[in-house]
Amino acid sequence: KELTSDVEWFSTQQQVARVDDLNFLYPLAKGKAKIRAVYKGVASKDVEVNVVADIDAQAVQAIKQELLQ
C-alpha cells in the first residue's frame, strides 16, 4: 500500500530544512534540523540533517522542477 499521502512530516527548524506537500526535503539554510515522519499517530525516530551551505531559492525551485519531470 502506498502510504505517502497519509504521512505527515515535521522539521524542528523550518528555516533550515523543510518537507513540502510532495514529501520532498528542501535544504534552505546552513544549520541542523531534525526531521520526523508521523503515520496514523505513530512517529518515526528523528533524523538529523546538517545543511552545510546556504541554498539559493532559485536553485531549490530548479531542483523541484527537475524532480517532478
mmCIF file of the N, C-alpha and C atoms, coordinates in Angstrom:
data_MODEL
# 
_entry.id   MODEL 
# 
loop_
_atom_site.group_PDB 
_atom_site.id 
_atom_site.type_symbol 
_atom_site.label_atom_id 
_atom_site.label_alt_id 
_atom_site.label_comp_id 
_atom_site.label_asym_id 
_atom_site.label_entity_id 
_atom_site.label_seq_id 
_atom_site.pdbx_PDB_ins_code 
_atom_site.Cartn_x 
_atom_site.Cartn_y 
_atom_site.Cartn_z 
_atom_site.occupancy 
_atom_site.B_iso_or_equiv 
_atom_site.pdbx_formal_charge 
_atom_site.auth_seq_id 
_atom_site.auth_comp_id 
_atom_site.auth_asym_id 
_atom_site.auth_atom_id 
_atom_site.pdbx_PDB_model_num 
ATOM 1   N N  . LYS A 1 1  ? 0.838  -1.180 0.000   1.00 0.00 ? 1  LYS A N  1 
ATOM 2   C CA . LYS A 1 1  ? 0.000  0.000  0.000   1.00 0.00 ? 1  LYS A CA 1 
ATOM 3   C C  . LYS A 1 1  ? 0.885  1.245  0.000   1.00 0.00 ? 1  LYS A C  1 
ATOM 4   N N  . GLU A 1 2  ? 0.510  2.205  -0.807  1.00 0.00 ? 2  GLU A N  1 
ATOM 5   C CA . GLU A 1 2  ? 1.204  3.495  -0.848  1.00 0.00 ? 2  GLU A CA 1 
ATOM 6   C C  . GLU A 1 2  ? 0.793  4.308  0.376   1.00 0.00 ? 2  GLU A C  1 
ATOM 7   N N  . LEU A 1 3  ? 1.761  4.714  1.183   1.00 0.00 ? 3  LEU A N  1 
ATOM 8   C CA . LEU A 1 3  ? 1.473  5.442  2.416   1.00 0.00 ? 3  LEU A CA 1 
ATOM 9   C C  . LEU A 1 3  ? 1.750  6.934  2.317   1.00 0.00 ? 3  LEU A C  1 
ATOM 10  N N  . THR A 1 4  ? 2.347  7.373  1.237   1.00 0.00 ? 4  THR A N  1 
ATOM 11  C CA . THR A 1 4  ? 2.835  8.741  1.110   1.00 0.00 ? 4  THR A CA 1 
ATOM 12  C C  . THR A 1 4  ? 1.806  9.789  1.504   1.00 0.00 ? 4  THR A C  1 
ATOM 13  N N  . SER A 1 5  ? 0.588  9.665  1.032   1.00 0.00 ? 5  SER A N  1 
ATOM 14  C CA . SER A 1 5  ? -0.416 10.701 1.316   1.00 0.00 ? 5  SER A CA 1 
ATOM 15  C C  . SER A 1 5  ? -0.889 10.685 2.770   1.00 0.00 ? 5  SER A C  1 
ATOM 16  N N  . ASP A 1 6  ? -0.605 9.618  3.497   1.00 0.00 ? 6  ASP A N  1 
ATOM 17  C CA . ASP A 1 6  ? -1.027 9.504  4.891   1.00 0.00 ? 6  ASP A CA 1 
ATOM 18  C C  . ASP A 1 6  ? 0.065  9.901  5.886   1.00 0.00 ? 6  ASP A C  1 
ATOM 19  N N  . VAL A 1 7  ? 1.237  10.236 5.388   1.00 0.00 ? 7  VAL A N  1 
ATOM 20  C CA . VAL A 1 7  ? 2.363  10.571 6.260   1.00 0.00 ? 7  VAL A CA 1 
ATOM 21  C C  . VAL A 1 7  ? 2.460  12.084 6.422   1.00 0.00 ? 7  VAL A C  1 
ATOM 22  N N  . GLU A 1 8  ? 2.659  12.514 7.661   1.00 0.00 ? 8  GLU A N  1 
ATOM 23  C CA . GLU A 1 8  ? 2.899  13.929 7.954   1.00 0.00 ? 8  GLU A CA 1 
ATOM 24  C C  . GLU A 1 8  ? 4.373  14.071 8.314   1.00 0.00 ? 8  GLU A C  1 
ATOM 25  N N  . TRP A 1 9  ? 4.996  15.157 7.833   1.00 0.00 ? 9  TRP A N  1 
ATOM 26  C CA . TRP A 1 9  ? 6.414  15.398 8.080   1.00 0.00 ? 9  TRP A CA 1 
ATOM 27  C C  . TRP A 1 9  ? 6.580  16.637 8.932   1.00 0.00 ? 9  TRP A C  1 
ATOM 28  N N  . PHE A 1 10 ? 7.565  16.601 9.807   1.00 0.00 ? 10 PHE A N  1 
ATOM 29  C CA . PHE A 1 10 ? 7.844  17.723 10.681  1.00 0.00 ? 10 PHE A CA 1 
ATOM 30  C C  . PHE A 1 10 ? 9.335  18.009 10.715  1.00 0.00 ? 10 PHE A C  1 
ATOM 31  N N  . SER A 1 11 ? 9.662  19.293 10.767  1.00 0.00 ? 11 SER A N  1 
ATOM 32  C CA . SER A 1 11 ? 11.048 19.740 10.904  1.00 0.00 ? 11 SER A CA 1 
ATOM 33  C C  . SER A 1 11 ? 11.135 20.629 12.132  1.00 0.00 ? 11 SER A C  1 
ATOM 34  N N  . THR A 1 12 ? 12.182 20.419 12.925  1.00 0.00 ? 12 THR A N  1 
ATOM 35  C CA . THR A 1 12 ? 12.353 21.260 14.112  1.00 0.00 ? 12 THR A CA 1 
ATOM 36  C C  . THR A 1 12 ? 12.840 22.650 13.750  1.00 0.00 ? 12 THR A C  1 
ATOM 37  N N  . GLN A 1 13 ? 13.413 22.809 12.570  1.00 0.00 ? 13 GLN A N  1 
ATOM 38  C CA . GLN A 1 13 ? 13.949 24.095 12.129  1.00 0.00 ? 13 GLN A CA 1 
ATOM 39  C C  . GLN A 1 13 ? 13.512 24.349 10.693  1.00 0.00 ? 13 GLN A C  1 
ATOM 40  N N  . GLN A 1 14 ? 12.294 24.869 10.516  1.00 0.00 ? 14 GLN A N  1 
ATOM 41  C CA . GLN A 1 14 ? 11.737 25.109 9.180   1.00 0.00 ? 14 GLN A CA 1 
ATOM 42  C C  . GLN A 1 14 ? 12.608 26.034 8.334   1.00 0.00 ? 14 GLN A C  1 
ATOM 43  N N  . GLN A 1 15 ? 13.341 26.941 8.960   1.00 0.00 ? 15 GLN A N  1 
ATOM 44  C CA . GLN A 1 15 ? 14.192 27.846 8.201   1.00 0.00 ? 15 GLN A CA 1 
ATOM 45  C C  . GLN A 1 15 ? 15.451 27.149 7.686   1.00 0.00 ? 15 GLN A C  1 
ATOM 46  N N  . VAL A 1 16 ? 15.801 25.997 8.236   1.00 0.00 ? 16 VAL A N  1 
ATOM 47  C CA . VAL A 1 16 ? 16.978 25.236 7.811   1.00 0.00 ? 16 VAL A CA 1 
ATOM 48  C C  . VAL A 1 16 ? 16.598 24.176 6.787   1.00 0.00 ? 16 VAL A C  1 
ATOM 49  N N  . ALA A 1 17 ? 15.576 23.395 7.080   1.00 0.00 ? 17 ALA A N  1 
ATOM 50  C CA . ALA A 1 17 ? 15.133 22.325 6.178   1.00 0.00 ? 17 ALA A CA 1 
ATOM 51  C C  . ALA A 1 17 ? 13.646 22.082 6.392   1.00 0.00 ? 17 ALA A C  1 
ATOM 52  N N  . ARG A 1 18 ? 12.955 21.822 5.303   1.00 0.00 ? 18 ARG A N  1 
ATOM 53  C CA . ARG A 1 18 ? 11.519 21.544 5.433   1.00 0.00 ? 18 ARG A CA 1 
ATOM 54  C C  . ARG A 1 18 ? 11.123 20.478 4.412   1.00 0.00 ? 18 ARG A C  1 
ATOM 55  N N  . VAL A 1 19 ? 9.994  19.860 4.678   1.00 0.00 ? 19 VAL A N  1 
ATOM 56  C CA . VAL A 1 19 ? 9.424  18.869 3.768   1.00 0.00 ? 19 VAL A CA 1 
ATOM 57  C C  . VAL A 1 19 ? 8.146  19.471 3.203   1.00 0.00 ? 19 VAL A C  1 
ATOM 58  N N  . ASP A 1 20 ? 8.008  19.448 1.867   1.00 0.00 ? 20 ASP A N  1 
ATOM 59  C CA . ASP A 1 20 ? 6.831  20.056 1.249   1.00 0.00 ? 20 ASP A CA 1 
ATOM 60  C C  . ASP A 1 20 ? 5.686  19.052 1.115   1.00 0.00 ? 20 ASP A C  1 
ATOM 61  N N  . ASP A 1 21 ? 4.608  19.481 0.489   1.00 0.00 ? 21 ASP A N  1 
ATOM 62  C CA . ASP A 1 21 ? 3.416  18.642 0.337   1.00 0.00 ? 21 ASP A CA 1 
ATOM 63  C C  . ASP A 1 21 ? 3.648  17.415 -0.540  1.00 0.00 ? 21 ASP A C  1 
ATOM 64  N N  . LEU A 1 22 ? 4.720  17.421 -1.331  1.00 0.00 ? 22 LEU A N  1 
ATOM 65  C CA . LEU A 1 22 ? 5.053  16.267 -2.176  1.00 0.00 ? 22 LEU A CA 1 
ATOM 66  C C  . LEU A 1 22 ? 6.083  15.365 -1.507  1.00 0.00 ? 22 LEU A C  1 
ATOM 67  N N  . ASN A 1 23 ? 6.376  15.657 -0.246  1.00 0.00 ? 23 ASN A N  1 
ATOM 68  C CA . ASN A 1 23 ? 7.317  14.885 0.569   1.00 0.00 ? 23 ASN A CA 1 
ATOM 69  C C  . ASN A 1 23 ? 8.771  15.025 0.128   1.00 0.00 ? 23 ASN A C  1 
ATOM 70  N N  . PHE A 1 24 ? 9.097  16.159 -0.487  1.00 0.00 ? 24 PHE A N  1 
ATOM 71  C CA . PHE A 1 24 ? 10.489 16.461 -0.820  1.00 0.00 ? 24 PHE A CA 1 
ATOM 72  C C  . PHE A 1 24 ? 11.107 17.244 0.327   1.00 0.00 ? 24 PHE A C  1 
ATOM 73  N N  . LEU A 1 25 ? 12.311 16.860 0.720   1.00 0.00 ? 25 LEU A N  1 
ATOM 74  C CA . LEU A 1 25 ? 13.050 17.572 1.752   1.00 0.00 ? 25 LEU A CA 1 
ATOM 75  C C  . LEU A 1 25 ? 13.887 18.654 1.081   1.00 0.00 ? 25 LEU A C  1 
ATOM 76  N N  . TYR A 1 26 ? 13.764 19.890 1.573   1.00 0.00 ? 26 TYR A N  1 
ATOM 77  C CA . TYR A 1 26 ? 14.492 21.014 0.996   1.00 0.00 ? 26 TYR A CA 1 
ATOM 78  C C  . TYR A 1 26 ? 15.464 21.602 2.000   1.00 0.00 ? 26 TYR A C  1 
ATOM 79  N N  . PRO A 1 27 ? 16.749 21.621 1.661   1.00 0.00 ? 27 PRO A N  1 
ATOM 80  C CA . PRO A 1 27 ? 17.711 22.340 2.493   1.00 0.00 ? 27 PRO A CA 1 
ATOM 81  C C  . PRO A 1 27 ? 17.578 23.823 2.167   1.00 0.00 ? 27 PRO A C  1 
ATOM 82  N N  . LEU A 1 28 ? 17.403 24.663 3.172   1.00 0.00 ? 28 LEU A N  1 
ATOM 83  C CA . LEU A 1 28 ? 17.135 26.073 2.921   1.00 0.00 ? 28 LEU A CA 1 
ATOM 84  C C  . LEU A 1 28 ? 18.228 27.010 3.437   1.00 0.00 ? 28 LEU A C  1 
ATOM 85  N N  . ALA A 1 29 ? 18.901 26.623 4.504   1.00 0.00 ? 29 ALA A N  1 
ATOM 86  C CA . ALA A 1 29 ? 19.940 27.486 5.072   1.00 0.00 ? 29 ALA A CA 1 
ATOM 87  C C  . ALA A 1 29 ? 20.908 26.628 5.885   1.00 0.00 ? 29 ALA A C  1 
ATOM 88  N N  . LYS A 1 30 ? 22.079 27.143 6.071   1.00 0.00 ? 30 LYS A N  1 
ATOM 89  C CA . LYS A 1 30 ? 23.097 26.430 6.834   1.00 0.00 ? 30 LYS A CA 1 
ATOM 90  C C  . LYS A 1 30 ? 22.617 26.189 8.262   1.00 0.00 ? 30 LYS A C  1 
ATOM 91  N N  . GLY A 1 31 ? 22.786 24.962 8.753   1.00 0.00 ? 31 GLY A N  1 
ATOM 92  C CA . GLY A 1 31 ? 22.393 24.623 10.107  1.00 0.00 ? 31 GLY A CA 1 
ATOM 93  C C  . GLY A 1 31 ? 21.923 23.184 10.212  1.00 0.00 ? 31 GLY A C  1 
ATOM 94  N N  . LYS A 1 32 ? 21.366 22.851 11.365  1.00 0.00 ? 32 LYS A N  1 
ATOM 95  C CA . LYS A 1 32 ? 20.879 21.495 11.612  1.00 0.00 ? 32 LYS A CA 1 
ATOM 96  C C  . LYS A 1 32 ? 19.380 21.522 11.913  1.00 0.00 ? 32 LYS A C  1 
ATOM 97  N N  . ALA A 1 33 ? 18.705 20.459 11.504  1.00 0.00 ? 33 ALA A N  1 
ATOM 98  C CA . ALA A 1 33 ? 17.277 20.292 11.788  1.00 0.00 ? 33 ALA A CA 1 
ATOM 99  C C  . ALA A 1 33 ? 17.010 18.804 11.989  1.00 0.00 ? 33 ALA A C  1 
ATOM 100 N N  . LYS A 1 34 ? 16.019 18.517 12.776  1.00 0.00 ? 34 LYS A N  1 
ATOM 101 C CA . LYS A 1 34 ? 15.580 17.139 12.951  1.00 0.00 ? 34 LYS A CA 1 
ATOM 102 C C  . LYS A 1 34 ? 14.278 16.959 12.188  1.00 0.00 ? 34 LYS A C  1 
ATOM 103 N N  . ILE A 1 35 ? 14.192 15.865 11.440  1.00 0.00 ? 35 ILE A N  1 
ATOM 104 C CA . ILE A 1 35 ? 13.018 15.553 10.627  1.00 0.00 ? 35 ILE A CA 1 
ATOM 105 C C  . ILE A 1 35 ? 12.341 14.323 11.217  1.00 0.00 ? 35 ILE A C  1 
ATOM 106 N N  . ARG A 1 36 ? 11.009 14.369 11.262  1.00 0.00 ? 36 ARG A N  1 
ATOM 107 C CA . ARG A 1 36 ? 10.232 13.255 11.802  1.00 0.00 ? 36 ARG A CA 1 
ATOM 108 C C  . ARG A 1 36 ? 9.034  13.003 10.894  1.00 0.00 ? 36 ARG A C  1 
ATOM 109 N N  . ALA A 1 37 ? 8.714  11.730 10.695  1.00 0.00 ? 37 ALA A N  1 
ATOM 110 C CA . ALA A 1 37 ? 7.512  11.336 9.964   1.00 0.00 ? 37 ALA A CA 1 
ATOM 111 C C  . ALA A 1 37 ? 6.511  10.772 10.963  1.00 0.00 ? 37 ALA A C  1 
ATOM 112 N N  . VAL A 1 38 ? 5.231  11.074 10.726  1.00 0.00 ? 38 VAL A N  1 
ATOM 113 C CA . VAL A 1 38 ? 4.165  10.551 11.590  1.00 0.00 ? 38 VAL A CA 1 
ATOM 114 C C  . VAL A 1 38 ? 3.114  9.907  10.692  1.00 0.00 ? 38 VAL A C  1 
ATOM 115 N N  . TYR A 1 39 ? 2.807  8.650  10.990  1.00 0.00 ? 39 TYR A N  1 
ATOM 116 C CA . TYR A 1 39 ? 1.802  7.900  10.243  1.00 0.00 ? 39 TYR A CA 1 
ATOM 117 C C  . TYR A 1 39 ? 0.757  7.390  11.220  1.00 0.00 ? 39 TYR A C  1 
ATOM 118 N N  . LYS A 1 40 ? -0.458 7.869  11.068  1.00 0.00 ? 40 LYS A N  1 
ATOM 119 C CA . LYS A 1 40 ? -1.576 7.462  11.932  1.00 0.00 ? 40 LYS A CA 1 
ATOM 120 C C  . LYS A 1 40 ? -1.226 7.564  13.409  1.00 0.00 ? 40 LYS A C  1 
ATOM 121 N N  . GLY A 1 41 ? -0.589 8.682  13.766  1.00 0.00 ? 41 GLY A N  1 
ATOM 122 C CA . GLY A 1 41 ? -0.256 8.936  15.166  1.00 0.00 ? 41 GLY A CA 1 
ATOM 123 C C  . GLY A 1 41 ? 1.020  8.282  15.665  1.00 0.00 ? 41 GLY A C  1 
ATOM 124 N N  . VAL A 1 42 ? 1.675  7.475  14.835  1.00 0.00 ? 42 VAL A N  1 
ATOM 125 C CA . VAL A 1 42 ? 2.909  6.810  15.230  1.00 0.00 ? 42 VAL A CA 1 
ATOM 126 C C  . VAL A 1 42 ? 4.083  7.558  14.606  1.00 0.00 ? 42 VAL A C  1 
ATOM 127 N N  . ALA A 1 43 ? 4.979  8.053  15.444  1.00 0.00 ? 43 ALA A N  1 
ATOM 128 C CA . ALA A 1 43 ? 6.098  8.857  14.977  1.00 0.00 ? 43 ALA A CA 1 
ATOM 129 C C  . ALA A 1 43 ? 7.348  8.010  14.752  1.00 0.00 ? 43 ALA A C  1 
ATOM 130 N N  . SER A 1 44 ? 8.089  8.385  13.724  1.00 0.00 ? 44 SER A N  1 
ATOM 131 C CA . SER A 1 44 ? 9.389  7.764  13.482  1.00 0.00 ? 44 SER A CA 1 
ATOM 132 C C  . SER A 1 44 ? 10.400 8.357  14.459  1.00 0.00 ? 44 SER A C  1 
ATOM 133 N N  . LYS A 1 45 ? 11.580 7.795  14.462  1.00 0.00 ? 45 LYS A N  1 
ATOM 134 C CA . LYS A 1 45 ? 12.681 8.419  15.184  1.00 0.00 ? 45 LYS A CA 1 
ATOM 135 C C  . LYS A 1 45 ? 13.071 9.678  14.419  1.00 0.00 ? 45 LYS A C  1 
ATOM 136 N N  . ASP A 1 46 ? 13.599 10.650 15.127  1.00 0.00 ? 46 ASP A N  1 
ATOM 137 C CA . ASP A 1 46 ? 14.098 11.849 14.468  1.00 0.00 ? 46 ASP A CA 1 
ATOM 138 C C  . ASP A 1 46 ? 15.359 11.515 13.680  1.00 0.00 ? 46 ASP A C  1 
ATOM 139 N N  . VAL A 1 47 ? 15.476 12.163 12.530  1.00 0.00 ? 47 VAL A N  1 
ATOM 140 C CA . VAL A 1 47 ? 16.692 12.062 11.730  1.00 0.00 ? 47 VAL A CA 1 
ATOM 141 C C  . VAL A 1 47 ? 17.264 13.469 11.638  1.00 0.00 ? 47 VAL A C  1 
ATOM 142 N N  . GLU A 1 48 ? 18.522 13.625 12.028  1.00 0.00 ? 48 GLU A N  1 
ATOM 143 C CA . GLU A 1 48 ? 19.133 14.941 11.960  1.00 0.00 ? 48 GLU A CA 1 
ATOM 144 C C  . GLU A 1 48 ? 19.753 15.158 10.586  1.00 0.00 ? 48 GLU A C  1 
ATOM 145 N N  . VAL A 1 49 ? 19.448 16.300 10.000  1.00 0.00 ? 49 VAL A N  1 
ATOM 146 C CA . VAL A 1 49 ? 20.078 16.697 8.747   1.00 0.00 ? 49 VAL A CA 1 
ATOM 147 C C  . VAL A 1 49 ? 20.969 17.894 9.042   1.00 0.00 ? 49 VAL A C  1 
ATOM 148 N N  . ASN A 1 50 ? 22.089 17.944 8.358   1.00 0.00 ? 50 ASN A N  1 
ATOM 149 C CA . ASN A 1 50 ? 23.045 19.020 8.529   1.00 0.00 ? 50 ASN A CA 1 
ATOM 150 C C  . ASN A 1 50 ? 23.246 19.697 7.183   1.00 0.00 ? 50 ASN A C  1 
ATOM 151 N N  . VAL A 1 51 ? 22.700 20.887 7.039   1.00 0.00 ? 51 VAL A N  1 
ATOM 152 C CA . VAL A 1 51 ? 22.853 21.649 5.802   1.00 0.00 ? 51 VAL A CA 1 
ATOM 153 C C  . VAL A 1 51 ? 24.143 22.447 5.948   1.00 0.00 ? 51 VAL A C  1 
ATOM 154 N N  . VAL A 1 52 ? 25.082 22.222 5.043   1.00 0.00 ? 52 VAL A N  1 
ATOM 155 C CA . VAL A 1 52 ? 26.417 22.804 5.196   1.00 0.00 ? 52 VAL A CA 1 
ATOM 156 C C  . VAL A 1 52 ? 26.626 24.108 4.436   1.00 0.00 ? 52 VAL A C  1 
ATOM 157 N N  . ALA A 1 53 ? 25.665 24.496 3.595   1.00 0.00 ? 53 ALA A N  1 
ATOM 158 C CA . ALA A 1 53 ? 25.785 25.757 2.871   1.00 0.00 ? 53 ALA A CA 1 
ATOM 159 C C  . ALA A 1 53 ? 24.396 26.327 2.615   1.00 0.00 ? 53 ALA A C  1 
ATOM 160 N N  . ASP A 1 54 ? 24.309 27.641 2.541   1.00 0.00 ? 54 ASP A N  1 
ATOM 161 C CA . ASP A 1 54 ? 23.038 28.273 2.211   1.00 0.00 ? 54 ASP A CA 1 
ATOM 162 C C  . ASP A 1 54 ? 22.631 27.877 0.795   1.00 0.00 ? 54 ASP A C  1 
ATOM 163 N N  . ILE A 1 55 ? 21.348 27.664 0.597   1.00 0.00 ? 55 ILE A N  1 
ATOM 164 C CA . ILE A 1 55 ? 20.807 27.263 -0.695  1.00 0.00 ? 55 ILE A CA 1 
ATOM 165 C C  . ILE A 1 55 ? 20.014 28.425 -1.276  1.00 0.00 ? 55 ILE A C  1 
ATOM 166 N N  . ASP A 1 56 ? 20.279 28.753 -2.506  1.00 0.00 ? 56 ASP A N  1 
ATOM 167 C CA . ASP A 1 56 ? 19.564 29.816 -3.203  1.00 0.00 ? 56 ASP A CA 1 
ATOM 168 C C  . ASP A 1 56 ? 18.143 29.355 -3.520  1.00 0.00 ? 56 ASP A C  1 
ATOM 169 N N  . ALA A 1 57 ? 17.156 30.205 -3.311  1.00 0.00 ? 57 ALA A N  1 
ATOM 170 C CA . ALA A 1 57 ? 15.752 29.857 -3.552  1.00 0.00 ? 57 ALA A CA 1 
ATOM 171 C C  . ALA A 1 57 ? 15.516 29.428 -5.001  1.00 0.00 ? 57 ALA A C  1 
ATOM 172 N N  . GLN A 1 58 ? 16.200 30.046 -5.949  1.00 0.00 ? 58 GLN A N  1 
ATOM 173 C CA . GLN A 1 58 ? 16.044 29.656 -7.350  1.00 0.00 ? 58 GLN A CA 1 
ATOM 174 C C  . GLN A 1 58 ? 16.579 28.247 -7.583  1.00 0.00 ? 58 GLN A C  1 
ATOM 175 N N  . ALA A 1 59 ? 17.651 27.903 -6.893  1.00 0.00 ? 59 ALA A N  1 
ATOM 176 C CA . ALA A 1 59 ? 18.203 26.554 -7.033  1.00 0.00 ? 59 ALA A CA 1 
ATOM 177 C C  . ALA A 1 59 ? 17.217 25.520 -6.496  1.00 0.00 ? 59 ALA A C  1 
ATOM 178 N N  . VAL A 1 60 ? 16.568 25.836 -5.382  1.00 0.00 ? 60 VAL A N  1 
ATOM 179 C CA . VAL A 1 60 ? 15.575 24.931 -4.808  1.00 0.00 ? 60 VAL A CA 1 
ATOM 180 C C  . VAL A 1 60 ? 14.442 24.711 -5.801  1.00 0.00 ? 60 VAL A C  1 
ATOM 181 N N  . GLN A 1 61 ? 13.943 25.775 -6.419  1.00 0.00 ? 61 GLN A N  1 
ATOM 182 C CA . GLN A 1 61 ? 12.867 25.654 -7.400  1.00 0.00 ? 61 GLN A CA 1 
ATOM 183 C C  . GLN A 1 61 ? 13.314 24.837 -8.610  1.00 0.00 ? 61 GLN A C  1 
ATOM 184 N N  . ALA A 1 62 ? 14.536 25.040 -9.061  1.00 0.00 ? 62 ALA A N  1 
ATOM 185 C CA . ALA A 1 62 ? 15.051 24.294 -10.212 1.00 0.00 ? 62 ALA A CA 1 
ATOM 186 C C  . ALA A 1 62 ? 15.149 22.805 -9.897  1.00 0.00 ? 62 ALA A C  1 
ATOM 187 N N  . ILE A 1 63 ? 15.598 22.487 -8.698  1.00 0.00 ? 63 ILE A N  1 
ATOM 188 C CA . ILE A 1 63 ? 15.692 21.077 -8.283  1.00 0.00 ? 63 ILE A CA 1 
ATOM 189 C C  . ILE A 1 63 ? 14.304 20.461 -8.218  1.00 0.00 ? 63 ILE A C  1 
ATOM 190 N N  . LYS A 1 64 ? 13.355 21.170 -7.653  1.00 0.00 ? 64 LYS A N  1 
ATOM 191 C CA . LYS A 1 64 ? 11.989 20.668 -7.534  1.00 0.00 ? 64 LYS A CA 1 
ATOM 192 C C  . LYS A 1 64 ? 11.396 20.399 -8.921  1.00 0.00 ? 64 LYS A C  1 
ATOM 193 N N  . GLN A 1 65 ? 11.575 21.327 -9.841  1.00 0.00 ? 65 GLN A N  1 
ATOM 194 C CA . GLN A 1 65 ? 11.052 21.142 -11.211 1.00 0.00 ? 65 GLN A CA 1 
ATOM 195 C C  . GLN A 1 65 ? 11.687 19.927 -11.876 1.00 0.00 ? 65 GLN A C  1 
ATOM 196 N N  . GLU A 1 66 ? 12.967 19.744 -11.679 1.00 0.00 ? 66 GLU A N  1 
ATOM 197 C CA . GLU A 1 66 ? 13.678 18.602 -12.273 1.00 0.00 ? 66 GLU A CA 1 
ATOM 198 C C  . GLU A 1 66 ? 13.142 17.287 -11.709 1.00 0.00 ? 66 GLU A C  1 
ATOM 199 N N  . LEU A 1 67 ? 12.907 17.257 -10.414 1.00 0.00 ? 67 LEU A N  1 
ATOM 200 C CA . LEU A 1 67 ? 12.411 16.033 -9.787  1.00 0.00 ? 67 LEU A CA 1 
ATOM 201 C C  . LEU A 1 67 ? 10.987 15.683 -10.220 1.00 0.00 ? 67 LEU A C  1 
ATOM 202 N N  . LEU A 1 68 ? 10.210 16.680 -10.558 1.00 0.00 ? 68 LEU A N  1 
ATOM 203 C CA . LEU A 1 68 ? 8.814  16.436 -10.945 1.00 0.00 ? 68 LEU A CA 1 
ATOM 204 C C  . LEU A 1 68 ? 8.678  15.974 -12.396 1.00 0.00 ? 68 LEU A C  1 
ATOM 205 N N  . GLN A 1 69 ? 9.729  16.068 -13.164 1.00 0.00 ? 69 GLN A N  1 
ATOM 206 C CA . GLN A 1 69 ? 9.648  15.668 -14.585 1.00 0.00 ? 69 GLN A CA 1 
ATOM 207 C C  . GLN A 1 69 ? 9.810  14.182 -14.745 1.00 0.00 ? 69 GLN A C  1 
# 
